[in-house]
Amino acid sequence: MYKTLIVVDGEHVDLGEGRSDVISFEKYFREYPKLNEPKTRIINLCDTDQYLSKGYYCSLLAEARNHSVLPSVKTINGLRNMAHDSDNFALLANLVNTLKVNLTSNLTTINKHVFFGKTNDNTLDKLTAKIFALYPAPLLNLTVQLLDVKPTITITPMSFSELDGQQKQEFLSQLDDFKQTVWRINKNRKNSRWDMAILVDHNDKVPPSNKEAIARFVKAAGKYGINAEVVSIDQIDNIAHYDALFIRETTAIDHHTYRLARKAEDLGLVVMDDPDSILRCCNKVYLHDAFNYKKVRSLKTEVVNDQSSDTIAFLEKTFGYPMVLKLPEGSFSNGVFKAKNREELTVKLDELLKISALVLVQEYMFTDFDWRIGVLNGRAIYACKYFMARGHWQIYNHSSSRFFSGGFETLPTFEVPKYVLDSALKAVSVVGNGLYGVDVKDVDGKAYVLEVNDNPSIDYKIEDAYLKDELYMQIMAEFHRRLEDRGR
């Protein structure tokens, strides 16, 4: 039996008296997950229109806490990027053309609120049901222009506060009905011949794989009967032409890498890394919350959403100086800063909170190197020591061109301390079954997981220094296995 919670932006949002299922974002952020709580479903009514808003983080945290959530982060991003989703638009346009034939009036514009996939017009049921299947969200606004040969469809998220009194009553009625239903997510699958797109960015300063490594991926793919084509985003006319997508470009959520991964997965391609992995790895708030939930040892961390004097005092008492501040999203040491005193802490918090509703503050723990454990489908396949850049406290020093990164040492996984490997595999279990790089600090015989990276670095003569071509073969063997399974 599921417990359903409705999360709203603040205490002032009125969903009716006596509703024990309504909580504020602040309460959900601070007080959950709870010990021995039942299986929990979250209906997120916070404003999700802004990237990195409370509504965005509500869904992100719900996923980290193993709570079923509506809308998911995938849906939030899908609604924000509808202009790039030509396949879904074409599907909906065909339904609208059918709808035009059945309309008895000479309507040229349809504008409706869609509550949990339903409106007050039964003639729209087929269209709104498909919209809800593609973009499952509690409250959407649908506008259809029927004047042109090709209809124009606009779907936008709405907040509860935008509704008038009668609409609020209709919404609450649909909400109570929906709470009694079973949530289902359907995924489309397709079968075709084996072609792989390897996505790269030729202008990437720090690409996940250099040209020599990409060439070895292509060669290894061919040995498994996979025709791998190296492409940039502007060279992909139709991802549906491929059977697999291997992303070797630096990923981000508000980025074409995530949109392409999501579209490819919806079309039934084998995708690495998949959109869920990108979502989970690219946001450190998710990882911090998931590590706490699954008891993965990591550095002492607090997530803050203000820079009040009380917050500053709390951080000083908790960490002392220096302390590390992190934007939730960033890669290759971007978005990571060290504060050595109160002035630096106050200034940097002010800057970061203008970008993101939440900021991570973490204890400073210097080591000469960080472990990087490469994991594929739950199995460690390579291990490296990444040493700090010369005269710097991180592996990458973005302010230095001469000593941009430190050295490395690649080892067989059986030479890695068992507690380091165990911690890396436990951390990966909260993310997925793709290809990851787990960063771990080893201090006094204890492993502290820093983060799990989707799309980890695999460069020729670095990560492959021990396994050599076998590393590329193992990764393509996993693609081969998944393609075989897909075809059964």
C-alpha positions in Angstrom: 0.0 0.0 0.0 1.4 3.4 -1.0 1.2 6.6 1.0 0.6 9.6 -1.2 1.9 13.1 -0.3 1.1 16.3 -2.1 4.0 18.8 -2.0 3.3 22.5 -2.5 5.5 25.6 -2.7 4.7 27.0 0.7 2.4 26.7 3.7 0.0 29.4 2.2 -1.2 27.1 -0.7 -4.7 26.1 0.2 -5.9 22.7 -1.0 -8.8 22.6 1.5 -9.1 22.1 5.2 -8.2 18.9 7.0 -5.9 17.5 4.4 -3.1 15.6 6.2 -1.6 14.6 2.8 -0.4 18.2 1.9 3.1 19.3 2.9 5.3 22.2 1.9 8.5 21.8 -0.1 10.5 23.0 3.0 9.0 20.2 5.1 9.7 17.6 2.4 13.2 18.9 2.0 14.0 18.8 5.7 12.0 16.0 7.2 12.1 13.2 4.6 12.8 10.3 4.2 11.5 9.1 7.5 12.5 5.9 9.3 10.3 2.9 8.5 8.1 5.0 6.2 5.8 3.0 3.9 6.2 3.1 0.1 5.6 6.8 -0.8 4.2 8.5 -3.8 4.7 12.3 -4.3 2.4 14.5 -6.3 4.5 17.6 -6.9 2.4 20.7 -7.2 5.3 23.1 -6.9 6.1 25.5 -9.7 8.3 23.4 -12.1 8.6 26.0 -14.9 12.0 27.3 -13.8 15.1 25.2 -14.0 16.6 24.4 -10.6 13.4 25.7 -8.9 11.8 24.2 -5.8 9.5 22.1 -8.0 12.5 20.8 -9.9 14.3 19.8 -6.7 11.1 18.3 -5.2 11.0 15.7 -8.0 14.8 15.2 -8.0 14.8 14.5 -4.3 11.8 12.2 -4.5 13.6 10.1 -7.1 16.7 10.0 -4.8 14.6 8.9 -1.9 13.0 6.0 -3.9 9.6 7.9 -3.9 7.4 7.6 -6.9 6.9 11.1 -8.1 4.6 13.0 -10.6 5.9 14.7 -12.5 9.3 13.1 -12.8 12.4 15.1 -13.6 12.3 13.4 -17.0 8.8 14.8 -17.6 9.8 18.3 -16.3 12.7 18.4 -18.8 10.6 16.9 -21.5 8.0 19.7 -21.2 10.8 22.3 -21.2 12.3 20.9 -24.4 9.1 20.0 -26.4 10.4 22.1 -29.3 13.2 19.4 -29.8 10.8 16.5 -29.6 9.6 16.2 -33.2 8.6 12.5 -32.9 6.1 13.2 -30.0 4.8 16.3 -31.8 4.1 14.3 -35.0 2.3 11.7 -33.0 0.1 14.3 -31.3 -0.5 16.1 -34.6 -1.9 12.9 -36.1 -4.3 12.6 -33.2 -5.4 16.3 -33.7 -6.0 15.7 -37.4 -8.3 12.8 -36.4 -10.0 15.1 -33.8 -10.7 17.8 -36.5 -12.8 15.3 -38.5 -14.9 14.5 -35.4 -15.5 18.1 -34.3 -19.1 19.2 -34.9 -18.4 22.9 -34.5 -16.1 25.2 -36.5 -13.5 25.6 -33.7 -10.2 27.1 -34.7 -8.6 27.1 -31.3 -8.8 24.7 -28.4 -7.5 25.8 -25.0 -8.0 23.4 -22.1 -6.5 22.6 -18.6 -5.5 19.0 -18.4 -5.8 17.5 -14.9 -4.0 14.1 -14.7 -4.7 13.5 -18.4 -8.3 14.6 -18.3 -10.4 17.6 -19.3 -14.1 18.5 -19.1 -14.5 17.7 -22.8 -14.9 14.0 -23.6 -14.0 14.5 -27.3 -10.4 15.2 -26.2 -10.0 12.0 -24.2 -7.8 10.2 -26.7 -5.6 13.2 -27.2 -5.2 14.1 -23.5 -4.6 10.4 -22.6 -1.7 10.3 -25.0 -0.4 13.6 -23.7 -0.5 12.2 -20.2 1.3 9.0 -21.3 4.1 11.1 -23.0 4.3 13.8 -20.3 2.7 12.5 -17.1 2.1 15.7 -15.0 -0.7 16.6 -12.7 -1.6 20.0 -14.3 -1.0 21.0 -17.9 -2.3 23.7 -20.2 -3.1 22.5 -23.8 -3.5 24.9 -26.7 -4.3 23.6 -30.2 -4.5 25.9 -33.2 -6.5 24.3 -36.0 -6.3 27.0 -38.7 -3.3 25.7 -40.5 -2.9 22.5 -42.5 -0.5 21.3 -39.8 -2.0 22.0 -36.4 0.0 23.8 -33.8 0.2 22.1 -30.4 1.5 23.8 -27.2 1.7 22.0 -23.9 2.9 23.9 -20.9 3.1 23.1 -17.1 0.9 25.1 -14.8 0.8 25.8 -11.1 -2.2 25.3 -8.8 -2.2 29.0 -8.0 -3.1 29.9 -11.6 -6.5 28.2 -11.3 -9.7 30.0 -10.4 -12.0 28.8 -7.7 -14.1 26.4 -9.9 -11.0 25.0 -11.7 -9.4 24.3 -8.3 -12.4 22.3 -7.3 -12.3 20.3 -10.5 -8.6 19.7 -10.0 -9.0 18.5 -6.5 -11.7 16.1 -7.6 -9.4 14.7 -10.2 -6.6 14.6 -7.7 -8.6 12.5 -5.2 -9.6 10.1 -8.0 -6.0 9.8 -9.3 -4.7 9.0 -5.8 -6.7 5.8 -6.0 -5.1 4.7 -9.3 -2.0 2.6 -10.1 0.8 4.7 -11.7 2.1 3.1 -14.9 4.9 4.2 -17.3 5.0 2.6 -20.7 8.1 2.3 -22.8 8.2 1.8 -26.5 10.6 -0.8 -28.0 11.8 -1.3 -31.5 13.9 -3.9 -33.3 16.1 -3.3 -36.3 19.7 -4.0 -37.5 22.7 -3.0 -35.3 24.0 0.5 -35.9 25.5 2.6 -33.2 25.9 6.3 -32.9 28.9 7.4 -30.8 28.2 11.0 -29.9 31.2 13.3 -29.5 31.9 17.1 -29.4 35.0 17.9 -31.4 35.3 21.3 -29.6 35.1 19.8 -26.0 38.1 21.0 -24.0 38.0 17.9 -21.8 36.1 15.2 -23.7 35.3 11.9 -22.0 37.4 10.1 -24.6 40.2 11.3 -26.9 40.3 10.5 -30.6 42.5 7.5 -30.1 40.1 6.0 -27.6 37.1 6.7 -29.9 38.9 4.8 -32.7 39.3 1.8 -30.4 35.6 1.9 -29.5 34.7 1.8 -33.1 37.1 -1.2 -33.8 35.8 -3.1 -30.8 32.2 -2.5 -31.8 32.9 -4.0 -35.2 34.1 -7.2 -33.7 30.7 -7.6 -32.1 28.8 -7.0 -35.3 28.0 -3.4 -34.4 28.5 -0.7 -37.0 29.6 2.3 -35.0 29.5 5.8 -36.5 31.1 8.7 -34.8 28.8 11.8 -35.0 28.3 15.2 -33.4 24.9 16.5 -32.5 24.5 18.5 -35.7 25.1 15.3 -37.8 22.3 13.3 -36.3 19.3 13.7 -38.6 17.2 11.0 -37.0 18.4 9.0 -34.0 15.7 6.3 -34.9 18.1 5.1 -37.7 20.3 3.6 -35.0 20.0 0.7 -32.6 22.3 2.0 -29.9 23.6 5.4 -28.7 26.9 5.7 -26.9 27.5 9.2 -25.5 31.1 10.2 -25.4 30.3 13.9 -25.0 30.2 15.7 -21.6 26.7 15.4 -20.4 24.3 17.8 -18.6 20.6 17.8 -17.8 19.7 21.1 -19.5 21.6 20.0 -22.6 21.1 18.2 -25.9 23.0 15.1 -24.5 20.1 14.5 -22.1 17.4 15.3 -24.6 19.0 12.9 -27.2 19.4 10.1 -24.6 15.8 10.5 -23.5 14.5 10.5 -27.1 16.7 7.5 -28.0 15.5 5.5 -25.0 11.9 6.3 -25.8 12.5 4.9 -29.3 13.9 1.7 -27.9 17.6 2.2 -28.5 20.2 0.7 -26.2 21.6 3.9 -24.6 24.7 4.4 -22.5 24.5 6.5 -20.5 20.8 6.4 -20.2 18.8 9.6 -19.3 18.1 8.4 -15.7 21.9 8.0 -15.1 22.5 11.5 -16.5 19.8 12.9 -14.3 21.1 11.2 -11.2 24.8 11.7 -11.7 24.8 15.2 -13.0 23.0 16.5 -9.9 25.0 16.3 -6.6 21.9 16.9 -4.6 20.4 13.7 -5.8 23.6 11.8 -5.1 24.0 13.3 -1.6 20.4 12.4 -0.7 20.7 8.9 -2.2 24.0 8.2 -0.5 22.4 9.1 2.8 19.3 7.0 2.1 21.5 3.9 1.2 24.1 4.6 3.8 27.0 5.1 1.4 29.9 6.7 3.3 30.7 10.1 1.8 32.1 13.4 2.9 30.1 15.3 5.5 27.7 17.4 3.5 24.9 19.9 4.1 22.5 21.2 1.5 21.4 24.8 2.0 18.9 27.1 0.4 19.7 30.5 2.0 22.6 32.5 3.3 21.1 33.8 6.5 23.3 34.5 9.5 21.9 31.4 11.2 22.9 29.3 8.1 26.4 30.8 8.1 26.9 30.1 11.8 25.6 26.6 11.4 28.1 25.9 8.5 31.0 27.3 10.5 30.1 25.2 13.5 29.6 22.1 11.3 32.7 22.3 9.1 35.1 25.1 10.2 37.3 26.6 7.5 38.1 25.8 4.8 34.9 24.3 3.4 33.9 23.4 -0.1 30.9 24.8 -2.0 29.4 23.0 -4.9 26.8 23.8 -7.5 24.5 20.7 -7.9 25.5 20.4 -11.5 29.0 20.5 -12.8 31.7 18.2 -14.2 35.5 18.0 -14.3 35.7 20.2 -11.1 33.6 23.0 -12.6 31.2 24.6 -10.1 33.3 23.6 -7.1 34.8 26.3 -4.8 36.7 26.5 -1.6 35.8 29.1 1.1 38.7 29.9 3.5 36.8 32.4 5.7 33.4 34.0 6.4 33.7 36.7 3.7 34.5 34.1 1.0 31.7 31.9 2.2 29.1 34.7 2.2 30.1 36.0 -1.2 30.3 32.6 -2.9 26.9 31.5 -1.4 25.3 34.7 -2.7 26.7 34.0 -6.2 25.6 30.3 -6.2 22.2 30.8 -4.8 21.4 33.2 -7.7 22.1 30.2 -10.0 20.5 27.3 -8.1 17.8 27.1 -5.3 20.1 24.6 -3.5 23.9 24.6 -2.9 26.0 21.8 -1.3 28.5 22.6 1.4 31.0 19.9 2.1 33.9 19.3 4.5 37.4 19.9 3.0 39.5 16.7 3.0 42.8 17.0 1.1 44.5 13.8 -0.2 47.3 13.4 -2.7 45.0 11.5 -5.1 41.5 10.3 -5.6 40.6 6.8 -6.7 38.5 6.5 -9.9 36.8 3.1 -10.2 35.2 2.4 -13.5 32.1 0.3 -13.2 30.0 -1.3 -15.9 26.7 -3.0 -15.1 27.6 -3.4 -11.5 31.2 -4.7 -12.1 34.5 -2.9 -11.6 36.4 -2.9 -14.9 39.3 -0.4 -14.3 40.9 1.6 -11.6 43.0 4.8 -11.6 44.6 7.0 -9.1 44.2 10.7 -10.2 46.7 12.9 -8.5 45.9 16.6 -7.7 47.0 19.2 -10.2 50.4 20.8 -9.2 49.9 23.4 -6.5 46.1 22.9 -6.4 43.6 21.1 -4.2 41.7 19.5 -7.1 42.5 17.1 -10.0 41.7 19.8 -12.5 42.9 23.4 -12.2 40.8 25.4 -14.6 42.8 28.6 -14.0 46.1 27.0 -15.1 46.9 26.2 -18.7 50.3 24.6 -18.0 49.3 22.3 -15.1 45.7 21.8 -16.0 45.5 18.3 -14.4 47.6 16.1 -12.2 49.2 12.8 -13.0 47.7 9.3 -12.9 48.4 5.7 -12.2 46.3 2.9 -13.7 46.1 -0.4 -11.8 44.3 -3.7 -12.1 41.1 -3.8 -10.0 42.5 -6.6 -7.9 45.2 -4.3 -6.5 42.6 -1.8 -5.2 41.8 -2.0 -1.5 38.6 -4.1 -1.1 36.9 -1.4 1.0 37.4 1.1 -1.9 35.9 -1.3 -4.5 33.0 -2.2 -2.1 32.2 1.5 -1.6 32.3 2.2 -5.3 29.9 -0.6 -6.1 27.6 0.3 -3.3 27.5 3.9 -4.6 26.7 2.8 -8.2 23.8 0.7 -6.9 21.9 3.9 -6.2 22.3 5.2 -9.7 21.8 2.4 -12.3 23.4 -0.3 -14.3 25.3 1.7 -16.9 28.9 2.8 -17.3 30.1 5.0 -14.4 33.3 6.4 -12.8 33.2 6.5 -9.0 35.5 9.0 -7.3 36.6 7.9 -3.9 39.0 9.3 -1.2 40.9 6.7 0.8 41.7 8.1 4.3 43.0 6.0 7.2 41.6 2.7 5.8 38.2 4.2 5.1 36.6 5.0 1.7 34.6 8.2 1.2 32.7 8.4 -2.0 32.8 11.8 -3.6 30.4 11.2 -6.5 29.3 8.9 -9.3 30.0 10.2 -12.8 28.0 9.1 -15.8 30.0 9.1 -19.0 33.4 8.7 -17.3 36.7 9.5 -18.8 38.2 6.7 -20.9 41.3 8.0 -22.7 43.9 6.1 -24.7 46.9 5.3 -22.6 45.3 6.4 -19.4 42.2 4.4 -18.2 43.1 1.7 -20.7 46.8 1.5 -19.6 46.3 -1.9 -17.9 43.6 -3.6 -19.9 44.5 -1.9 -23.2 42.1 -3.0 -26.0 40.3 -5.4 -23.6 38.7 -2.4 -21.9 37.0 -1.3 -25.1 36.0 -4.9 -25.8 34.3 -5.3 -22.4 32.2 -2.2 -23.0 31.1 -3.2 -26.5 30.4 -6.7 -25.2 27.9 -5.1 -22.8 26.2 -3.3 -25.7 26.2 -6.6 -27.6 24.5 -8.3 -24.7 21.8 -5.6 -24.4 21.1 -5.6 -28.1 20.7 -9.4 -28.0 18.4 -9.1 -25.0 16.4 -6.4 -26.8 15.8 -8.6 -29.8 14.4 -11.5 -27.8 
